[in-house]
Amino acid sequence: MTSAGTAGAAPGDPARQALPQHDGWAAADGGTTGGAAARRAHVYTVDTWAELKAAVGNGDATPRIIRVAGTLDANSDASGRPLSCADYATDGYSLEGYLAAYDPATWGKADPSGPQEEARLASAARQAAQIRLNLGSNTTLVGVGDHARLLGANVQVRDVDNVIVRNLTFEDTFDCFPQWDPTDGAEGNWNSEYDSLVVYGSTHVWADHNTFTDGRRPDAAQPRYYGREFQQHDGQLDVVRGADLVTVSWNVFADHSKTILIGNSDSATATDQGKLRVTLHHNLFRDTGERTPRVRFGQVDVYNNHHLVKDPAVFGYAYGVGKESAIHAEKNHFTLPASVPAGAILHKWSEAPITAEDNFVNGAEVDLIARYNAEHPDAVLRRDAGWSPELRARVDETGDVPGFVARWAGAGQLDECEPHEL
């Protein structure tokens, strides 16, 4: 890890850039600058996971810039040795033992308890301590060049302010120890922990030009136990527990099921009501199953995103209307195969209004609310979320969105062109 000598940044250096004015909710109330003011002693370049964990410090608010060079594997020890799930297993845990203990044919519908569940929890805690990275206030975490990658990492922006995360590929944030929940649905389900990026109780956060993917370990390739997919991935991005003033721009979210959750509980009124204000613009959602995003409570501006579905088998819905949500969806473009109807784009989880205007499906404008209501007459959606976005630095015509997003979204695109300057 280096510090001195890495602070000499040109004006166009992504590590020193602040969020442009009016660019989404993170531009409100003073804006988001991350570590732009970092002194030379607090600018680091890291190329191992151990160095990255050291560079974030103790969570203090000292402005800092952390540049990630190359591929950093969160499941590796201080010497760089890869860690397997077996390295975390403790107290007698084994997958074979767990499967034998909680087979629904003999265990029934009760929640798992006893030695194997206790061992699973202890093993999971060991993995969590290894792969979690806690960013402090006034931090910019940025990839160097076109190929900076975090493997298996769970990056937490928790109870802090003013954080920027840019130009990184988040790949395969996986849980070695999924839990069996026999009460989840009619047949039960495997549930996992760890999102690639979590914004928890934090304010002024900008996630820009990143790529999120399951990569080498897609859930669809995993075995099935108790007749259900052994799901090892949770979400790609969560904004939860009173988080507020977040902008998510020019990212790629790919090949994943539960993608973005904004507000994680209907019972979180005390922390979330009046918060969870998030802007998502110019993102590519490619073969994502659902939650792009799924919203509770927040005023969420979703515009100029491209939703590209190649495999109809993976698609469930895009925008989830949840408790007290106020989604304003405008000028988004959906490229869908013929077997996926436009009425599937929206999904109603709770009674809340939504604004959806000037959205295209396969190149033609479609009234998403009317299509949804025609297909779901027993659970119709109400129009008008009750607010109009004002913080938008750039708005493209809907028909141009797929081209712009294909060219500039995702990690590795900052050097080619800065979209804000077009």
PyMOL commands that set and color helices and strands:
alter all, ss='L'
color gray80, all
select helices_A, chain A and resi 14-16+25-27+40-42+49-55+85-88+95-101+104-107+115-131+219-221+269-272+312-314+342-344+368-375+398-408+419-421
alter helices_A, ss='H'
color red, helices_A
select strands_A, chain A and resi 43-46+64-68+71-73+132-134+139-143+149-151+154-158+161-166+169-171+179-181+189-191+197-200+203-208+211-213+224-225+228-229+237-240+244-249+252-258+260-262+278-281+284-290+294-295+299-303+306-308+319-321+326-330+333-335+346-348+353-357+359-361+364-366+382-383
alter strands_A, ss='S'
color yellow, strands_A
deselect
rebuild
show_as cartoon
